[in-house]
């Protein structure tokens, strides 16, 4: 019977301990969940080749939202269907890869090509651009161009000054009927883009350049039977 | 998995940096090269007077870099905004570093010209007495710093030649450009074009004898410089030939098509062949003639222009 008292005491300690520790743990957890919202966002995008049908609605929306001159594009959907298997359609998004280590930002002599201070998105200040074309030739992905109207270099900036400024998703993402495009904050653990990246294999384009693109691609991979 | 998905469509559609940049690269090379060789000859021979060669080199280096600026700024889509570079300076950009070097180098070449043509400028200004006295005052201050200005001129001339190479060797998409050899090749080819230009101007404008001791010295260093140039081009080619998949595909630029012709007829034939034939193959009489002197000088300048053209155009055509 002596043991009974000891056991009770032990259970008491265990119960109290678990409550306090759990509570402490909870507050720590709360801190951890609040942290990413304080940290700067890191916007990324996923292009899912399994879902893209090549309808080019994204291209049309991009031109409309960002007033891209006729004959030019920030975004292009390239048909990469293998001629040997014409029934297996493959499309791929061609646009700024939003590199974390962006060569265009590094080489721009007038700092017109810069990283937006709030969002971290690689974007342009057309007034400072002298159109030396250094960023265009320095980009490993060849996805920059001189806008015929503004005479300034331009790239996909996730609709930073247009849709994003209004609190909307980028034009291409809004326009995609097949949900082949997902946009979100990679620094937010709970964002939908992270949920997808946790369960799907994705790749970066030309990873050998070490530019760490924020655009991820989910390729069609046919295992074959 | 990396090869599972890829795109090949680009937005630039062709060569973004065209002939104005190639011409600028040539002019910057001549400017730097001329000043380097003339001042090196001066140090080597311990000269104290202003030789025709140094006069010619100072004039050439100022004129070519100033003219080069016209091409450089003219190639911008918004040339009137070029000053934005100076107020939004970016230390990570080779172009910004180059602009800083140029804005030190151009005044240096100008001061070198002032030293060389002090008398001539005084004569021109003599009509206005006040200007002459101001000029004399400025020159008396500048003359005190002459040794320093000369050393700085050599240093910045090398920087100007080298930076033009680094400017395009950072373009990772293009295997022909993205090599460590390029800045060295640009310094050496700048030296050969600068030597040719300075000696031609010295003989033509300043009546230097084509067989004078200075020009003889230049003649003897011309051939080793040319040999190093050929060696560097060969190294560039071999490094592409033994490189990765993308580097290998670019070697076609040397083997067939317009750019191969530009390379073999322009760079090799004009730039190296003609001077060699004129000076060694046709006998002493032709080799020492005036025509041969100017013809081989012109040929090596045009050859270096062809080299810059080849690098710029073939380099940007064969991208990944």
Interface residues (C-beta under 8 A of the other chain):
Chain A: X49 X72 X73 X76 X78 X80 X90 X92 X93 X94 X103 X106 X107 X108 X109 X110 X111 X112 X128 X129 X130 X131 X132 X133 X134 X136 X137 X138 X139 X140 X141 X142 X143 X144 X145 X146 X151 X152 X201 X203 X205 X206 X207 X209 X217 X219 X220 X221
Chain B: X1 X2 X4 X5 X6 X7 X8 X9 X10 X11 X12 X16 X17 X75 X76 X77 X78 X79 X81 X82 X84 X85 X88 X89 X90 X92 X93 X94 X95 X96 X99 X168 X170 X171 X172 X173 X174 X316 X319 X320
